[in-house]
């Protein structure tokens, strides 16, 4: 039974508006207390996970600065792994959810109650990201120098500007000529 149904089925005890407002304020305060308890439990569970992941993050090479373990007290609280992925708690604050933001939206990588399972999947994620980055960098280094940096000359831009200026002047002259005729 929802609160809305409770309100409509229970008749008011007294006819006083002041008593009804007081009752509504007490209910709102209880809801806020429940929300605060849920948020503090969520934050505490994510802090537990952060503690479990700290030794994993110590293994990351110092020159790899894309990964940072950061617990943010937002709503919902999030434990950030890198710029695109984070861990949050599910709606009931029972299971951890490892999420990655992508172009098509958010993708849940794993959802589990077990910190060990989550730690393993985060380690796999970090390893895959590091290998993908190494492959990108090595592919860029293998290209010949002229393909690595294709720079356009300034003459092309100058020619485009001059052609645009001439076309604009001709159009303006033609417009003025037709107006005076």
N, C-alpha and C positions, 0 to 999 in steps of 0.2 A: 504494500500500500504506500503510495507516495504522499508527500507532505500536502500536496494540493488536495488529495482526497481526504486527508485528515482534517483539513481546514473546512471543507464543505460538509462533511458528515457530522462533525462535532458542533453542537450549538454553543454559543457563547455562554459562559458561566454567569456573567453579569452583563448588565446593559451599559456599563461604563466604557467609554472610548479610552479613557486613561488606563484602565485595566487591560484592555486589548492591546494597546500600544506597549505597555510594560511587558506583556506576555510575548509579543512579537520581538521586542528587543532582547529578551532572554533567549529566545530560540535562535536569533541571529548570532548572539555571542557564543552559543554552543556550537553553531556551524563553523564559526571562525576558529574556535578552539580545536575542532576536529580537523580543519584544514591545516592549521599550524602544526598539529601533531603529525599529520600525514607528510607535510613538507619536511619536517625535521627528521622523520624516519627515512624518507627518501634520500635526504642529504647524508645521513649517517651511513646508509647502505652503500651509497656511491663512494663515500670516504673509505669504507672497508675495501672496496674494489680498488680504489686508488692506492691504498697501502699494499695490496697484493700485486699491483702492476709496477711499483716503483723499481724493483730489482730488474724487471724486464726492460724498462726504459734506461737503466744504467748500462745495459749491454749495447745500446744503439751508439754507433760511432759519433764522436763529437762533431765531425764535419757535416753530419746529417741533421740539419736544423728544422726539418719539416714536421717532426713529431714532438709534441709537448703534452705532458699530462697535466691538465688544468681542470679543476673542479669549480664550476661556476654556479653560484646560488641563484639561478634564474627560476622561472616558473614554466615548465618543470626544470628541476636541477639537472645539469648535464656535466658529464665527465668527458672533456674533449680529448681526443687522441691526436688528431691533426686538424687542418683547416676544414676538412669535409666530413669527418666522422666523429661520432660521439657515442657515449653510453648514457641511456636514461632508464628510469624505472617505468614499468607498465602502470596502468591506471590504478591497480590495487596495491602497488608498491611491493609486489612479491617477486617479480622476475626482472632480470636485467635485459635491456634491449640494446643491441649494438647496431647503430644506424649509420648509413652513409648517404650524404646529400649528393645527388647526381642531376644531370640535366633534365631527365625525365621525372624527377621527384625524389622522394626519400625511398631508400631501399634498406630493409631490415636484413642485416647479415646473419645475425643469430639472436635468438631470445632464449634465455635459460635462467634457471634458479641457481645454478652451480657456478661459483666464481672460477673454479678450475677450467670448466668448459669455455667460459668467456675469455679467460686469460689465454688459453690455447688459440682461440680464433683471432684474438687481437694480435698475438705473436705472428700467426700466419698472414694476417692482413699487412702488418708492418713489413714482414719479409717480402711479400709480393710487391708492395709499393717500392721498396728499396731496389729490388731486381728490375722492375719496370723502369725506374729512373736510371739505373746503370745502363740498361739497353738503349734508352733514348740518348744518353750522353755518348755512348760508344758509337751509335749510328750517326750522330752529328759529326763526330771526329773523323769518321771514315769517308765523308764526302769530300770531293775535290774543293779547293779553295774558291773557285769561281761559282760553284753551286751553293756553297755554304752561305755566301753573302752576296746576294744579287742586289746591287744598288743601281737605282735608276739615275741617269744623268740629269742634270738641270736643264739641258736643252729641250727635252720633251715637255717639261713643265712650262718653259718659256714659250715654246711654240703653241701649246694649248692656250696659254694666256693671250698671246697675240691674236690667234684665230678668234677667240671669244670676243676680244675687244673690237676687232674689225667687224665681226658679225653684228655686234651690238651697235656700232656706229652706223653701219649700213641700214639696219632696221630703224634706228632713230631718224636717220635722214629720210628714208622712205616714208615713215609715218608723218614727218613734218611736211613733206612734199604733198602727200595726199590730203592733209588737213587744209593746206593753203589753196588747193585747187578747187 
